[in-house]
Amino acid sequence: MAMTITTLRNTNQETVIHFASTLVESGTITIADLTATASQARNSDAPVVDIVKWTISGELTSSVTITRNSKLVIAGAPENAPYMENNAWGIPLNIENTSNIVINNLVEKAVTGIIVLRKQAGWSTKFEPATFGSYDDPTQVGS
């Protein structure tokens, strides 16, 4: 059985993922699939995604690890509800940031968490600049 992974928000620069599990199981966040379909497209660059915030909670004696390319990135005892806002500390979690994210529930206990991801490369935002009048036209003096 696979862990439940739900995308809560997906914008041009940021994706918020919720995960939940009650069994010994894992789930994978495929970073190439994090496209915000209405306003973004994949480009030819390899996708690069940093973890910028995370929190995990769970029952007593639960255990969760998060790995990228088989390298341990986060390990926690969810009963203590660990939380980190990496950007506030100026430390984006960019270890193996071109690899998918695998979340492992190591004990048959209920765990849940949220991971906030920042897209660094691999997507192009679709936008259409508009000029409405001379005051909005950057080629005009005084706009």
N, C-alpha and C positions, 0 to 999 in steps of 0.2 A: 504494500500500500504506500502511497506517496503522501507527503506532507501537504497540507492545504496552503497554497501561496496565492494571495490576492493583491492585485494592484489597486491601491487606494487613490493614487493621483499620478498622472503621467503628463508632464509638461515638456517644453522644449529643452530645459536644462536639468530637470529634477524628476525622479520617480520615487514614490513612496510605496513600499511593499509591506504587507502584513503576512505573517506566517503563524500557523497553529498546528499542533500535533499532540496526540495522546499515546502514540506507539513508538517503538524503536524504528525510526524511518528517517528518510532524508528527502529534501526537495531542492530543485535547481532553479536558479534565476538565470535565464539565458540572456546575456546582456545585449546581444544583437537584436533581440525582440522588444527592446524598450522604446520603440518608436511611438511618439505621440502622433497618431495617424492623421489627425485633422490639420496639423500645423507643422509637420516635420517629415523628412524623408532620410533614409540611410544614404550616405555618400560612399565614395570609394575608400575612405580611410577606415582603418581597423577601429572597432568600437573600443573606447576607453571610458571606464566608469569607476569613480571613486566612491567609497562609503564615507558619508559625511556625518551621519548620526545613526545611533542604534540604541535599542532598549529590548531587554528580554525579561519575561517574568514566567514563573512556573511553580509547580508544587514542590514541597520539601524534597530534597535529595535528587532533584532533576538536574540534567546536564545537557548543554547545547554547545556545539562547535560550529563555526563558520569557516569554510576553507575556500581557497581559490587556487586552481591548478595543483591540488593536493597539499598546498601549504596552509598551515593553520594561521588564520587571521584574527579570529575572536574565539575565546573559550570562556564560558561562564556558568556559574551556578545560578540559574534563574530564580531560585527561591530568594536571592538577595536583590532581585530586580536591578541588575547592573544597567547603567546608562552612560552613554558618552556622546558628547556633541563635539566631534573632532574639529570642525571649523572654528568653534569658539576658542579652541586651544591652538589654532593655527596648524593642526596636524591632520590633513586629510588622509584617510586610510587608503593609500594607493599601492599597496602590496599586490602584485600580480593583477593590476587593474585592467588588463586586457583579457582576463579569464572569467568564465562564468562563476557565479557564487553558489556554493553548495551549503545548505543548512542541515545539520545533523542533530536529531534528537537521540541521545545516547541511552536513555533510560525510559522505560514504559511509564512515563508520568506526563501530565498535561503541561505543555509549554506554549508560549505565544510571544510574539515580538514584532517590532517594527524596524525596518531598515530604510534609511533615506539615502538615495544614490544620486550622485552628481555626474551628468554626462559631460565628459571632457573632449571627446572627439568621436567622429563616426557618423554624425548627423548634420543635416543642413536644414535650417529653419526656412520654411516657405513664407515669404512676405511680399507684399506689393506696396512699394512706396507711392504715395499720392501727393500731388500738388494741387491745392485747392484755389490758390490765388497768389497774387504777387507777394503778399506778406509771408506765405509759406514756401516760396520759391527760393532756394539757397543761391541761385545765380543772380538774383536781384539785389541791388544795394538796399540796405535797411531792412531786409526781411528777418 
